[in-house]
Amino acid sequence: MRVLTFRNVGAAKATAKDRLHPSLPFIAWATITLFAFVLIAWVVGAPFAQAHGHPVLVSSIYKTLSFVSHQFPSVPNKSSTA
């Protein structure tokens, strides 16, 4: 492995061993984007599922989101939707 000094830290002087694999930035971007889409789908999907009579799904989504959001102080119970 090559020792980096002040003279050889530039990107133009980096060897192939010193560079990241080309797909690593894409994998990081795709992972973060997928996580964001899943989170948005949960936030949008919970009221939609509740409106269409899926209380078990809604309860599990709200319970999961209650760890990261203060807007869900309690998990809705099954009897709250008629």
PDB file of N, CA, C and O in Angstrom:
ATOM      1  N   MET A   1       0.849  -1.179   0.000  1.00  0.00           N
ATOM      2  CA  MET A   1       0.000   0.000   0.000  1.00  0.00           C
ATOM      3  C   MET A   1       0.890   1.236   0.000  1.00  0.00           C
ATOM      4  O   MET A   1       1.970   1.234   0.591  1.00  0.00           O
ATOM      5  N   ARG A   2       0.447   2.251  -0.642  1.00  0.00           N
ATOM      6  CA  ARG A   2       1.220   3.468  -0.817  1.00  0.00           C
ATOM      7  C   ARG A   2       0.992   4.425   0.350  1.00  0.00           C
ATOM      8  O   ARG A   2      -0.147   4.621   0.775  1.00  0.00           O
ATOM      9  N   VAL A   3       2.054   5.016   0.866  1.00  0.00           N
ATOM     10  CA  VAL A   3       1.963   5.985   1.950  1.00  0.00           C
ATOM     11  C   VAL A   3       1.656   7.348   1.339  1.00  0.00           C
ATOM     12  O   VAL A   3       2.335   7.791   0.413  1.00  0.00           O
ATOM     13  N   LEU A   4       0.625   8.010   1.866  1.00  0.00           N
ATOM     14  CA  LEU A   4       0.239   9.308   1.337  1.00  0.00           C
ATOM     15  C   LEU A   4       1.043  10.407   2.021  1.00  0.00           C
ATOM     16  O   LEU A   4       1.122  10.454   3.249  1.00  0.00           O
ATOM     17  N   THR A   5       1.627  11.274   1.236  1.00  0.00           N
ATOM     18  CA  THR A   5       2.349  12.430   1.753  1.00  0.00           C
ATOM     19  C   THR A   5       1.700  13.672   1.154  1.00  0.00           C
ATOM     20  O   THR A   5       0.746  13.581   0.381  1.00  0.00           O
ATOM     21  N   PHE A   6       2.233  14.835   1.524  1.00  0.00           N
ATOM     22  CA  PHE A   6       1.676  16.075   0.986  1.00  0.00           C
ATOM     23  C   PHE A   6       1.839  16.168  -0.526  1.00  0.00           C
ATOM     24  O   PHE A   6       1.063  16.863  -1.181  1.00  0.00           O
ATOM     25  N   ARG A   7       2.802  15.506  -1.076  1.00  0.00           N
ATOM     26  CA  ARG A   7       3.041  15.602  -2.511  1.00  0.00           C
ATOM     27  C   ARG A   7       2.174  14.658  -3.331  1.00  0.00           C
ATOM     28  O   ARG A   7       1.965  14.895  -4.520  1.00  0.00           O
ATOM     29  N   ASN A   8       1.666  13.595  -2.719  1.00  0.00           N
ATOM     30  CA  ASN A   8       0.919  12.638  -3.536  1.00  0.00           C
ATOM     31  C   ASN A   8      -0.522  12.429  -3.052  1.00  0.00           C
ATOM     32  O   ASN A   8      -1.090  11.366  -3.301  1.00  0.00           O
ATOM     33  N   VAL A   9      -1.124  13.399  -2.377  1.00  0.00           N
ATOM     34  CA  VAL A   9      -2.509  13.241  -1.932  1.00  0.00           C
ATOM     35  C   VAL A   9      -3.523  13.665  -2.986  1.00  0.00           C
ATOM     36  O   VAL A   9      -4.710  13.377  -2.838  1.00  0.00           O
ATOM     37  N   GLY A  10      -3.094  14.330  -4.028  1.00  0.00           N
ATOM     38  CA  GLY A  10      -4.018  14.784  -5.067  1.00  0.00           C
ATOM     39  C   GLY A  10      -4.689  13.619  -5.780  1.00  0.00           C
ATOM     40  O   GLY A  10      -4.121  12.531  -5.886  1.00  0.00           O
ATOM     41  N   ALA A  11      -5.909  13.858  -6.269  1.00  0.00           N
ATOM     42  CA  ALA A  11      -6.663  12.804  -6.950  1.00  0.00           C
ATOM     43  C   ALA A  11      -5.960  12.352  -8.225  1.00  0.00           C
ATOM     44  O   ALA A  11      -6.064  11.188  -8.612  1.00  0.00           O
ATOM     45  N   ALA A  12      -5.249  13.261  -8.876  1.00  0.00           N
ATOM     46  CA  ALA A  12      -4.565  12.905 -10.109  1.00  0.00           C
ATOM     47  C   ALA A  12      -3.413  11.952  -9.848  1.00  0.00           C
ATOM     48  O   ALA A  12      -3.047  11.181 -10.735  1.00  0.00           O
ATOM     49  N   LYS A  13      -2.833  11.982  -8.657  1.00  0.00           N
ATOM     50  CA  LYS A  13      -1.683  11.138  -8.357  1.00  0.00           C
ATOM     51  C   LYS A  13      -2.059   9.866  -7.604  1.00  0.00           C
ATOM     52  O   LYS A  13      -1.189   9.050  -7.297  1.00  0.00           O
ATOM     53  N   ALA A  14      -3.327   9.690  -7.306  1.00  0.00           N
ATOM     54  CA  ALA A  14      -3.746   8.492  -6.580  1.00  0.00           C
ATOM     55  C   ALA A  14      -3.690   7.280  -7.501  1.00  0.00           C
ATOM     56  O   ALA A  14      -4.021   7.361  -8.684  1.00  0.00           O
ATOM     57  N   THR A  15      -3.270   6.175  -6.944  1.00  0.00           N
ATOM     58  CA  THR A  15      -3.220   4.950  -7.736  1.00  0.00           C
ATOM     59  C   THR A  15      -4.566   4.258  -7.675  1.00  0.00           C
ATOM     60  O   THR A  15      -5.455   4.688  -6.940  1.00  0.00           O
ATOM     61  N   ALA A  16      -4.723   3.203  -8.432  1.00  0.00           N
ATOM     62  CA  ALA A  16      -5.988   2.468  -8.459  1.00  0.00           C
ATOM     63  C   ALA A  16      -6.305   1.868  -7.094  1.00  0.00           C
ATOM     64  O   ALA A  16      -7.478   1.747  -6.740  1.00  0.00           O
ATOM     65  N   LYS A  17      -5.304   1.494  -6.330  1.00  0.00           N
ATOM     66  CA  LYS A  17      -5.532   0.928  -4.995  1.00  0.00           C
ATOM     67  C   LYS A  17      -6.082   1.980  -4.029  1.00  0.00           C
ATOM     68  O   LYS A  17      -6.841   1.644  -3.120  1.00  0.00           O
ATOM     69  N   ASP A  18      -5.708   3.242  -4.214  1.00  0.00           N
ATOM     70  CA  ASP A  18      -6.104   4.300  -3.298  1.00  0.00           C
ATOM     71  C   ASP A  18      -7.518   4.815  -3.564  1.00  0.00           C
ATOM     72  O   ASP A  18      -8.095   5.476  -2.701  1.00  0.00           O
ATOM     73  N   ARG A  19      -8.077   4.535  -4.711  1.00  0.00           N
ATOM     74  CA  ARG A  19      -9.402   5.044  -5.066  1.00  0.00           C
ATOM     75  C   ARG A  19     -10.498   4.103  -4.571  1.00  0.00           C
ATOM     76  O   ARG A  19     -10.268   2.911  -4.370  1.00  0.00           O
ATOM     77  N   LEU A  20     -11.692   4.662  -4.379  1.00  0.00           N
ATOM     78  CA  LEU A  20     -12.845   3.848  -4.029  1.00  0.00           C
ATOM     79  C   LEU A  20     -13.300   3.051  -5.243  1.00  0.00           C
ATOM     80  O   LEU A  20     -13.066   3.444  -6.386  1.00  0.00           O
ATOM     81  N   HIS A  21     -13.942   1.943  -4.981  1.00  0.00           N
ATOM     82  CA  HIS A  21     -14.542   1.188  -6.079  1.00  0.00           C
ATOM     83  C   HIS A  21     -15.632   2.064  -6.703  1.00  0.00           C
ATOM     84  O   HIS A  21     -16.377   2.711  -5.967  1.00  0.00           O
ATOM     85  N   PRO A  22     -15.747   2.106  -7.998  1.00  0.00           N
ATOM     86  CA  PRO A  22     -16.701   3.023  -8.644  1.00  0.00           C
ATOM     87  C   PRO A  22     -18.154   2.821  -8.231  1.00  0.00           C
ATOM     88  O   PRO A  22     -18.941   3.765  -8.291  1.00  0.00           O
ATOM     89  N   SER A  23     -18.524   1.631  -7.820  1.00  0.00           N
ATOM     90  CA  SER A  23     -19.928   1.404  -7.480  1.00  0.00           C
ATOM     91  C   SER A  23     -20.255   1.759  -6.029  1.00  0.00           C
ATOM     92  O   SER A  23     -21.435   1.804  -5.681  1.00  0.00           O
ATOM     93  N   LEU A  24     -19.274   2.012  -5.176  1.00  0.00           N
ATOM     94  CA  LEU A  24     -19.555   2.321  -3.774  1.00  0.00           C
ATOM     95  C   LEU A  24     -20.376   3.599  -3.578  1.00  0.00           C
ATOM     96  O   LEU A  24     -21.311   3.579  -2.778  1.00  0.00           O
ATOM     97  N   PRO A  25     -20.084   4.690  -4.251  1.00  0.00           N
ATOM     98  CA  PRO A  25     -20.950   5.866  -4.100  1.00  0.00           C
ATOM     99  C   PRO A  25     -22.384   5.611  -4.559  1.00  0.00           C
ATOM    100  O   PRO A  25     -23.326   6.107  -3.941  1.00  0.00           O
ATOM    101  N   PHE A  26     -22.558   4.844  -5.634  1.00  0.00           N
ATOM    102  CA  PHE A  26     -23.897   4.521  -6.097  1.00  0.00           C
ATOM    103  C   PHE A  26     -24.641   3.650  -5.093  1.00  0.00           C
ATOM    104  O   PHE A  26     -25.835   3.848  -4.865  1.00  0.00           O
ATOM    105  N   ILE A  27     -23.952   2.696  -4.497  1.00  0.00           N
ATOM    106  CA  ILE A  27     -24.581   1.828  -3.492  1.00  0.00           C
ATOM    107  C   ILE A  27     -25.006   2.656  -2.285  1.00  0.00           C
ATOM    108  O   ILE A  27     -26.094   2.448  -1.748  1.00  0.00           O
ATOM    109  N   ALA A  28     -24.172   3.584  -1.855  1.00  0.00           N
ATOM    110  CA  ALA A  28     -24.531   4.446  -0.724  1.00  0.00           C
ATOM    111  C   ALA A  28     -25.736   5.311  -1.074  1.00  0.00           C
ATOM    112  O   ALA A  28     -26.663   5.438  -0.273  1.00  0.00           O
ATOM    113  N   TRP A  29     -25.730   5.905  -2.259  1.00  0.00           N
ATOM    114  CA  TRP A  29     -26.857   6.734  -2.686  1.00  0.00           C
ATOM    115  C   TRP A  29     -28.141   5.908  -2.774  1.00  0.00           C
ATOM    116  O   TRP A  29     -29.192   6.348  -2.308  1.00  0.00           O
ATOM    117  N   ALA A  30     -28.065   4.728  -3.359  1.00  0.00           N
ATOM    118  CA  ALA A  30     -29.248   3.885  -3.518  1.00  0.00           C
ATOM    119  C   ALA A  30     -29.801   3.439  -2.168  1.00  0.00           C
ATOM    120  O   ALA A  30     -31.018   3.376  -1.992  1.00  0.00           O
ATOM    121  N   THR A  31     -28.933   3.133  -1.221  1.00  0.00           N
ATOM    122  CA  THR A  31     -29.378   2.718   0.107  1.00  0.00           C
ATOM    123  C   THR A  31     -30.096   3.851   0.821  1.00  0.00           C
ATOM    124  O   THR A  31     -31.167   3.641   1.391  1.00  0.00           O
ATOM    125  N   ILE A  32     -29.528   5.038   0.798  1.00  0.00           N
ATOM    126  CA  ILE A  32     -30.141   6.194   1.453  1.00  0.00           C
ATOM    127  C   ILE A  32     -31.459   6.557   0.777  1.00  0.00           C
ATOM    128  O   ILE A  32     -32.434   6.875   1.457  1.00  0.00           O
ATOM    129  N   THR A  33     -31.499   6.512  -0.544  1.00  0.00           N
ATOM    130  CA  THR A  33     -32.718   6.830  -1.284  1.00  0.00           C
ATOM    131  C   THR A  33     -33.815   5.809  -1.001  1.00  0.00           C
ATOM    132  O   THR A  33     -34.974   6.183  -0.819  1.00  0.00           O
ATOM    133  N   LEU A  34     -33.468   4.537  -0.961  1.00  0.00           N
ATOM    134  CA  LEU A  34     -34.448   3.502  -0.651  1.00  0.00           C
ATOM    135  C   LEU A  34     -35.007   3.687   0.754  1.00  0.00           C
ATOM    136  O   LEU A  34     -36.213   3.561   0.963  1.00  0.00           O
ATOM    137  N   PHE A  35     -34.138   3.986   1.717  1.00  0.00           N
ATOM    138  CA  PHE A  35     -34.594   4.230   3.088  1.00  0.00           C
ATOM    139  C   PHE A  35     -35.555   5.419   3.135  1.00  0.00           C
ATOM    140  O   PHE A  35     -36.571   5.367   3.829  1.00  0.00           O
ATOM    141  N   ALA A  36     -35.243   6.476   2.410  1.00  0.00           N
ATOM    142  CA  ALA A  36     -36.114   7.659   2.396  1.00  0.00           C
ATOM    143  C   ALA A  36     -37.469   7.341   1.770  1.00  0.00           C
ATOM    144  O   ALA A  36     -38.500   7.780   2.279  1.00  0.00           O
ATOM    145  N   PHE A  37     -37.482   6.587   0.681  1.00  0.00           N
ATOM    146  CA  PHE A  37     -38.746   6.228   0.044  1.00  0.00           C
ATOM    147  C   PHE A  37     -39.600   5.328   0.937  1.00  0.00           C
ATOM    148  O   PHE A  37     -40.821   5.478   0.979  1.00  0.00           O
ATOM    149  N   VAL A  38     -38.968   4.396   1.650  1.00  0.00           N
ATOM    150  CA  VAL A  38     -39.706   3.523   2.566  1.00  0.00           C
ATOM    151  C   VAL A  38     -40.308   4.346   3.698  1.00  0.00           C
ATOM    152  O   VAL A  38     -41.463   4.140   4.069  1.00  0.00           O
ATOM    153  N   LEU A  39     -39.539   5.268   4.242  1.00  0.00           N
ATOM    154  CA  LEU A  39     -40.042   6.111   5.316  1.00  0.00           C
ATOM    155  C   LEU A  39     -41.226   6.966   4.848  1.00  0.00           C
ATOM    156  O   LEU A  39     -42.221   7.094   5.562  1.00  0.00           O
ATOM    157  N   ILE A  40     -41.119   7.539   3.673  1.00  0.00           N
ATOM    158  CA  ILE A  40     -42.217   8.345   3.125  1.00  0.00           C
ATOM    159  C   ILE A  40     -43.435   7.467   2.843  1.00  0.00           C
ATOM    160  O   ILE A  40     -44.569   7.888   3.071  1.00  0.00           O
ATOM    161  N   ALA A  41     -43.209   6.261   2.353  1.00  0.00           N
ATOM    162  CA  ALA A  41     -44.327   5.349   2.090  1.00  0.00           C
ATOM    163  C   ALA A  41     -45.050   4.985   3.386  1.00  0.00           C
ATOM    164  O   ALA A  41     -46.275   4.870   3.396  1.00  0.00           O
ATOM    165  N   TRP A  42     -44.309   4.804   4.474  1.00  0.00           N
ATOM    166  CA  TRP A  42     -44.946   4.520   5.766  1.00  0.00           C
ATOM    167  C   TRP A  42     -45.776   5.714   6.233  1.00  0.00           C
ATOM    168  O   TRP A  42     -46.909   5.548   6.685  1.00  0.00           O
ATOM    169  N   VAL A  43     -45.213   6.908   6.125  1.00  0.00           N
ATOM    170  CA  VAL A  43     -45.911   8.102   6.598  1.00  0.00           C
ATOM    171  C   VAL A  43     -47.179   8.347   5.791  1.00  0.00           C
ATOM    172  O   VAL A  43     -48.214   8.701   6.355  1.00  0.00           O
ATOM    173  N   VAL A  44     -47.110   8.163   4.498  1.00  0.00           N
ATOM    174  CA  VAL A  44     -48.276   8.379   3.641  1.00  0.00           C
ATOM    175  C   VAL A  44     -49.218   7.180   3.693  1.00  0.00           C
ATOM    176  O   VAL A  44     -50.437   7.345   3.634  1.00  0.00           O
ATOM    177  N   GLY A  45     -48.670   5.996   3.802  1.00  0.00           N
ATOM    178  CA  GLY A  45     -49.476   4.786   3.745  1.00  0.00           C
ATOM    179  C   GLY A  45     -50.272   4.487   5.002  1.00  0.00           C
ATOM    180  O   GLY A  45     -51.311   3.832   4.919  1.00  0.00           O
ATOM    181  N   ALA A  46     -49.823   4.941   6.161  1.00  0.00           N
ATOM    182  CA  ALA A  46     -50.529   4.634   7.409  1.00  0.00           C
ATOM    183  C   ALA A  46     -51.943   5.222   7.438  1.00  0.00           C
ATOM    184  O   ALA A  46     -52.890   4.481   7.705  1.00  0.00           O
ATOM    185  N   PRO A  47     -52.128   6.509   7.177  1.00  0.00           N
ATOM    186  CA  PRO A  47     -53.500   7.021   7.154  1.00  0.00           C
ATOM    187  C   PRO A  47     -54.349   6.400   6.032  1.00  0.00           C
ATOM    188  O   PRO A  47     -55.552   6.194   6.196  1.00  0.00           O
ATOM    189  N   PHE A  48     -53.711   6.107   4.900  1.00  0.00           N
ATOM    190  CA  PHE A  48     -54.422   5.472   3.792  1.00  0.00           C
ATOM    191  C   PHE A  48     -54.907   4.083   4.197  1.00  0.00           C
ATOM    192  O   PHE A  48     -56.046   3.710   3.917  1.00  0.00           O
ATOM    193  N   ALA A  49     -54.033   3.319   4.858  1.00  0.00           N
ATOM    194  CA  ALA A  49     -54.408   1.981   5.316  1.00  0.00           C
ATOM    195  C   ALA A  49     -55.494   2.048   6.388  1.00  0.00           C
ATOM    196  O   ALA A  49     -56.387   1.202   6.422  1.00  0.00           O
ATOM    197  N   GLN A  50     -55.419   3.038   7.249  1.00  0.00           N
ATOM    198  CA  GLN A  50     -56.438   3.189   8.284  1.00  0.00           C
ATOM    199  C   GLN A  50     -57.792   3.532   7.666  1.00  0.00           C
ATOM    200  O   GLN A  50     -58.825   3.035   8.115  1.00  0.00           O
ATOM    201  N   ALA A  51     -57.787   4.366   6.654  1.00  0.00           N
ATOM    202  CA  ALA A  51     -59.028   4.748   5.989  1.00  0.00           C
ATOM    203  C   ALA A  51     -59.660   3.571   5.242  1.00  0.00           C
ATOM    204  O   ALA A  51     -60.868   3.554   5.010  1.00  0.00           O
ATOM    205  N   HIS A  52     -58.841   2.597   4.873  1.00  0.00           N
ATOM    206  CA  HIS A  52     -59.357   1.450   4.125  1.00  0.00           C
ATOM    207  C   HIS A  52     -59.484   0.188   4.983  1.00  0.00           C
ATOM    208  O   HIS A  52     -59.593  -0.921   4.461  1.00  0.00           O
ATOM    209  N   GLY A  53     -59.468   0.374   6.315  1.00  0.00           N
ATOM    210  CA  GLY A  53     -59.780  -0.725   7.215  1.00  0.00           C
ATOM    211  C   GLY A  53     -58.699  -1.758   7.435  1.00  0.00           C
ATOM    212  O   GLY A  53     -58.986  -2.955   7.418  1.00  0.00           O
ATOM    213  N   HIS A  54     -57.459  -1.333   7.642  1.00  0.00           N
ATOM    214  CA  HIS A  54     -56.359  -2.253   7.944  1.00  0.00           C
ATOM    215  C   HIS A  54     -55.721  -1.861   9.276  1.00  0.00           C
ATOM    216  O   HIS A  54     -54.599  -1.355   9.291  1.00  0.00           O
ATOM    217  N   PRO A  55     -56.413  -2.086  10.392  1.00  0.00           N
ATOM    218  CA  PRO A  55     -55.915  -1.606  11.685  1.00  0.00           C
ATOM    219  C   PRO A  55     -54.638  -2.286  12.166  1.00  0.00           C
ATOM    220  O   PRO A  55     -53.838  -1.657  12.859  1.00  0.00           O
ATOM    221  N   VAL A  56     -54.428  -3.541  11.820  1.00  0.00           N
ATOM    222  CA  VAL A  56     -53.207  -4.231  12.260  1.00  0.00           C
ATOM    223  C   VAL A  56     -51.983  -3.618  11.576  1.00  0.00           C
ATOM    224  O   VAL A  56     -50.959  -3.383  12.217  1.00  0.00           O
ATOM    225  N   LEU A  57     -52.096  -3.365  10.287  1.00  0.00           N
ATOM    226  CA  LEU A  57     -51.004  -2.730   9.552  1.00  0.00           C
ATOM    227  C   LEU A  57     -50.729  -1.330  10.086  1.00  0.00           C
ATOM    228  O   LEU A  57     -49.574  -0.948  10.274  1.00  0.00           O
ATOM    229  N   VAL A  58     -51.785  -0.571  10.327  1.00  0.00           N
ATOM    230  CA  VAL A  58     -51.637   0.794  10.847  1.00  0.00           C
ATOM    231  C   VAL A  58     -50.965   0.777  12.214  1.00  0.00           C
ATOM    232  O   VAL A  58     -50.083   1.589  12.491  1.00  0.00           O
ATOM    233  N   SER A  59     -51.386  -0.145  13.057  1.00  0.00           N
ATOM    234  CA  SER A  59     -50.811  -0.240  14.391  1.00  0.00           C
ATOM    235  C   SER A  59     -49.320  -0.546  14.330  1.00  0.00           C
ATOM    236  O   SER A  59     -48.539   0.033  15.085  1.00  0.00           O
ATOM    237  N   SER A  60     -48.920  -1.442  13.446  1.00  0.00           N
ATOM    238  CA  SER A  60     -47.495  -1.779  13.341  1.00  0.00           C
ATOM    239  C   SER A  60     -46.681  -0.616  12.768  1.00  0.00           C
ATOM    240  O   SER A  60     -45.549  -0.385  13.193  1.00  0.00           O
ATOM    241  N   ILE A  61     -47.247   0.112  11.812  1.00  0.00           N
ATOM    242  CA  ILE A  61     -46.542   1.271  11.250  1.00  0.00           C
ATOM    243  C   ILE A  61     -46.391   2.363  12.306  1.00  0.00           C
ATOM    244  O   ILE A  61     -45.304   2.914  12.483  1.00  0.00           O
ATOM    245  N   TYR A  62     -47.482   2.675  13.008  1.00  0.00           N
ATOM    246  CA  TYR A  62     -47.410   3.719  14.025  1.00  0.00           C
ATOM    247  C   TYR A  62     -46.486   3.328  15.176  1.00  0.00           C
ATOM    248  O   TYR A  62     -45.794   4.179  15.735  1.00  0.00           O
ATOM    249  N   LYS A  63     -46.472   2.064  15.526  1.00  0.00           N
ATOM    250  CA  LYS A  63     -45.577   1.618  16.596  1.00  0.00           C
ATOM    251  C   LYS A  63     -44.117   1.781  16.163  1.00  0.00           C
ATOM    252  O   LYS A  63     -43.277   2.217  16.950  1.00  0.00           O
ATOM    253  N   THR A  64     -43.825   1.436  14.928  1.00  0.00           N
ATOM    254  CA  THR A  64     -42.461   1.598  14.408  1.00  0.00           C
ATOM    255  C   THR A  64     -42.075   3.075  14.333  1.00  0.00           C
ATOM    256  O   THR A  64     -40.966   3.442  14.719  1.00  0.00           O
ATOM    257  N   LEU A  65     -42.974   3.918  13.844  1.00  0.00           N
ATOM    258  CA  LEU A  65     -42.664   5.339  13.706  1.00  0.00           C
ATOM    259  C   LEU A  65     -42.642   6.071  15.042  1.00  0.00           C
ATOM    260  O   LEU A  65     -42.069   7.157  15.127  1.00  0.00           O
ATOM    261  N   SER A  66     -43.243   5.515  16.080  1.00  0.00           N
ATOM    262  CA  SER A  66     -43.265   6.196  17.379  1.00  0.00           C
ATOM    263  C   SER A  66     -41.872   6.317  17.991  1.00  0.00           C
ATOM    264  O   SER A  66     -41.658   7.148  18.874  1.00  0.00           O
ATOM    265  N   PHE A  67     -40.925   5.500  17.534  1.00  0.00           N
ATOM    266  CA  PHE A  67     -39.563   5.586  18.050  1.00  0.00           C
ATOM    267  C   PHE A  67     -38.819   6.804  17.511  1.00  0.00           C
ATOM    268  O   PHE A  67     -37.864   7.269  18.134  1.00  0.00           O
ATOM    269  N   VAL A  68     -39.245   7.323  16.365  1.00  0.00           N
ATOM    270  CA  VAL A  68     -38.539   8.446  15.750  1.00  0.00           C
ATOM    271  C   VAL A  68     -39.377   9.713  15.651  1.00  0.00           C
ATOM    272  O   VAL A  68     -38.872  10.745  15.209  1.00  0.00           O
ATOM    273  N   SER A  69     -40.642   9.662  16.051  1.00  0.00           N
ATOM    274  CA  SER A  69     -41.494  10.831  15.914  1.00  0.00           C
ATOM    275  C   SER A  69     -42.287  11.062  17.188  1.00  0.00           C
ATOM    276  O   SER A  69     -42.812  10.123  17.786  1.00  0.00           O
ATOM    277  N   HIS A  70     -42.366  12.308  17.595  1.00  0.00           N
ATOM    278  CA  HIS A  70     -43.150  12.654  18.777  1.00  0.00           C
ATOM    279  C   HIS A  70     -44.626  12.833  18.439  1.00  0.00           C
ATOM    280  O   HIS A  70     -45.443  13.013  19.342  1.00  0.00           O
ATOM    281  N   GLN A  71     -44.977  12.789  17.173  1.00  0.00           N
ATOM    282  CA  GLN A  71     -46.356  13.033  16.773  1.00  0.00           C
ATOM    283  C   GLN A  71     -47.254  11.816  16.954  1.00  0.00           C
ATOM    284  O   GLN A  71     -48.469  11.909  16.779  1.00  0.00           O
ATOM    285  N   PHE A  72     -46.674  10.699  17.296  1.00  0.00           N
ATOM    286  CA  PHE A  72     -47.434   9.482  17.537  1.00  0.00           C
ATOM    287  C   PHE A  72     -47.275   9.090  19.003  1.00  0.00           C
ATOM    288  O   PHE A  72     -46.525   8.163  19.307  1.00  0.00           O
ATOM    289  N   PRO A  73     -47.965   9.775  19.922  1.00  0.00           N
ATOM    290  CA  PRO A  73     -47.749   9.509  21.338  1.00  0.00           C
ATOM    291  C   PRO A  73     -48.235   8.142  21.775  1.00  0.00           C
ATOM    292  O   PRO A  73     -47.692   7.569  22.720  1.00  0.00           O
ATOM    293  N   SER A  74     -49.235   7.613  21.115  1.00  0.00           N
ATOM    294  CA  SER A  74     -49.716   6.286  21.473  1.00  0.00           C
ATOM    295  C   SER A  74     -50.088   5.525  20.213  1.00  0.00           C
ATOM    296  O   SER A  74     -50.430   6.112  19.187  1.00  0.00           O
ATOM    297  N   VAL A  75     -50.014   4.226  20.312  1.00  0.00           N
ATOM    298  CA  VAL A  75     -50.343   3.386  19.178  1.00  0.00           C
ATOM    299  C   VAL A  75     -51.860   3.201  19.155  1.00  0.00           C
ATOM    300  O   VAL A  75     -52.457   2.850  20.173  1.00  0.00           O
ATOM    301  N   PRO A  76     -52.488   3.435  17.997  1.00  0.00           N
ATOM    302  CA  PRO A  76     -53.942   3.237  17.948  1.00  0.00           C
ATOM    303  C   PRO A  76     -54.280   1.769  18.147  1.00  0.00           C
ATOM    304  O   PRO A  76     -53.600   0.890  17.619  1.00  0.00           O
ATOM    305  N   ASN A  77     -55.332   1.507  18.910  1.00  0.00           N
ATOM    306  CA  ASN A  77     -55.719   0.117  19.135  1.00  0.00           C
ATOM    307  C   ASN A  77     -56.673  -0.339  18.035  1.00  0.00           C
ATOM    308  O   ASN A  77     -57.140   0.459  17.222  1.00  0.00           O
ATOM    309  N   LYS A  78     -56.948  -1.629  18.030  1.00  0.00           N
ATOM    310  CA  LYS A  78     -57.776  -2.197  16.979  1.00  0.00           C
ATOM    311  C   LYS A  78     -59.213  -1.698  17.031  1.00  0.00           C
ATOM    312  O   LYS A  78     -59.887  -1.641  16.002  1.00  0.00           O
ATOM    313  N   SER A  79     -59.689  -1.335  18.222  1.00  0.00           N
ATOM    314  CA  SER A  79     -61.075  -0.923  18.351  1.00  0.00           C
ATOM    315  C   SER A  79     -61.297   0.545  17.989  1.00  0.00           C
ATOM    316  O   SER A  79     -62.439   1.004  17.972  1.00  0.00           O
ATOM    317  N   SER A  80     -60.213   1.301  17.694  1.00  0.00           N
ATOM    318  CA  SER A  80     -60.373   2.724  17.380  1.00  0.00           C
ATOM    319  C   SER A  80     -60.961   2.938  15.994  1.00  0.00           C
ATOM    320  O   SER A  80     -61.522   4.001  15.728  1.00  0.00           O
ATOM    321  N   THR A  81     -60.847   1.958  15.106  1.00  0.00           N
ATOM    322  CA  THR A  81     -61.442   2.086  13.782  1.00  0.00           C
ATOM    323  C   THR A  81     -62.675   1.197  13.721  1.00  0.00           C
ATOM    324  O   THR A  81     -62.634   0.031  14.114  1.00  0.00           O
ATOM    325  N   ALA A  82     -63.732   1.741  13.242  1.00  0.00           N
ATOM    326  CA  ALA A  82     -64.976   0.953  13.196  1.00  0.00           C
ATOM    327  C   ALA A  82     -65.310   0.554  11.793  1.00  0.00           C
ATOM    328  O   ALA A  82     -66.320  -0.112  11.565  1.00  0.00           O
TER     329      ALA A  82
END
